[in-house]
Every structure is written in C-alpha cells, then in structure tokens.
Amino acid sequence: MEKEQKKQKRFVLVHGVCHGAWCCVVAVDLAASGISTIKVEEIQSLEDYSKPLLEVLSSDDDEEQVIIVAHSMGGIPAALAADMFPRKIACIVFLTATMPDTKNPPSYPFEKFVPSLTQEELLDIVFRSYDTHVPPLRTVVFGPKFMAKNLYQLSPVQDLELAKLLVRENPALSTDNLSGTKPFTEQGYGSVPRVYIICGEDNQIPEESQRLMISNFPPNEVIEIKGADHMAMFSKSQELSTCLLDIADKHA
Ligand SMILES: *[C@@H]1O[C@H](CO)[C@@H](O)[C@H](O)[C@H]1NC(C)=O
C-alpha cells in the first residue's frame, strides 16, 4: 500500500544572501486559526478575524505589492484586505474560493451559488455560538468525516490526518452573521485584478458553483486544475505551484 503511493513533493524555500523568509512567502494565520493565540470568542467583526492579513498589508512600504492567494472562505478576508489596501495588491487569486462582488453582501456568492447541505450531508460538522457578542455569533468546525468526504477526497492521506489535528473552530462568515450585509466597494476591492482557479473535483464548492461565482463577478482570468479536490495545494500541488508562478510572471 505504502509503496504504491506516489512520492510527495514539498516546497522548501531557501532565501538568498542578506535576506530572510520574508522575501519568499508570507502565509497568514487568520485570528483564532493555526497558531494564533486569539480565541474565537474574542472575534467581534470581520476586521478582527482578518487582522493578521490586514497587518501584513498595512506595512509602511508603499512600493511593495503582493499577490494574495485566497482559498475557500479566505476569499472574504482577502476581499476586505483589497477593499482597504487596493494599491498594495497586484492581484488576488481565488483558489476555489468564495469571490465576493461589489453589489451584494460579502458572503452572497457562497449563499447563492453553493448548494446548502442537508443535515445528513453535514456529517460531523459542528456549529456552536458564542455570546461575547450581541446578538451571538455562530462558529463552525469541520469534523474528520466531513473533511475526508468533502474536502480531502483526492489528497494524500497524511495531509488529511495532519489537518484533522490542526483544524480550529472559526467564525461562520455569513450575511446573518460575522461578514454582515455591507458590500465591498468598486473603488477598493473592485479595482484590484482577480484570477480564479477552478478546482474540477471539488466536492465542497462544486465546479458549477465556482463557474456561477465567476459569471456573477467576472475576473480578469480563469484557470482550471482538472483533478483537484477542494485542497488543491495537496491534491495537485505541482500543478498549483506552476499556475501560481505563471500568475506571478504576468502580474508582478
Ligand atoms: C448569527 O446567527 C445566529 C443563528 O442564525 C443568530 O441567532 C444570531 O443573531 C446571528 N448573529 C448576528 C450578529 O447576526
């Protein structure tokens, strides 16, 4: 079994003379995610949730532009960041992500175009709420069964196993909860170039839903990774990195 599994490739980024990891790549833990020390109960707004990303962009260097790669629900914090710092962003890449428009609430495309799941299909997802906010805010955390079936079905099993240990309860981003009803602006988010990467085998945001989000607010470019599940960085890591390098070439 183990012998049959394809060897996984991993990126190891090594920086050049006088430099540091800061010149290679910045990966952000949003509040209450990854190794963030913030507790979910402390999050009172979309800005609070997105704060680590906003801090990266509010650096003093006015010359530097970044390419944001937003995965899944990360599309909403990315769009907020673009709305606040449009000139800091060369382009946003939406990787099978919720791509907000500039007319509707931030989570409208997800609520409108992604089929809602029945109680049975939700499997072991757990919703909760916290009352340090009035009215209370909803949270969500994925369970192992849901992750195996809807998110990681084509990804290496070791990535799934690690993810099962690392997922954390996060605020649910929805119109009736944290992300609210206020659309992002045309001059802010709307002015930033966008690329959408379609993941063809995504069980969570089906290809059709991704295409509907694209027609709802057409990006500058659409790329497709055919055999990718929701976690393209694991199921099609090579293809994804090639894709991102091409995008960087075009937009840098
Ligand atoms: C969040 O959703 C819950 C459940 O639908 C609701 O009771 C609560 O009022 C909502 N919170 C906000 C801030 O709208």
The ligand as an ORCA input file, in Angstrom:
! r2SCAN-3c Opt
* xyz 0 1
  C     -25.835     34.690     13.895
  O     -26.675     33.597     13.567
  C     -27.444     33.122     14.655
  C     -28.139     31.848     14.207
  O     -28.754     32.020     12.959
  C     -28.406     34.211     15.103
  O     -29.163     33.776     16.202
  C     -27.597     35.445     15.508
  O     -28.463     36.519     15.808
  C     -26.669     35.863     14.358
  N     -25.770     36.907     14.806
  C     -25.701     38.101     14.215
  C     -24.675     39.041     14.759
  O     -26.412     38.446     13.300
*
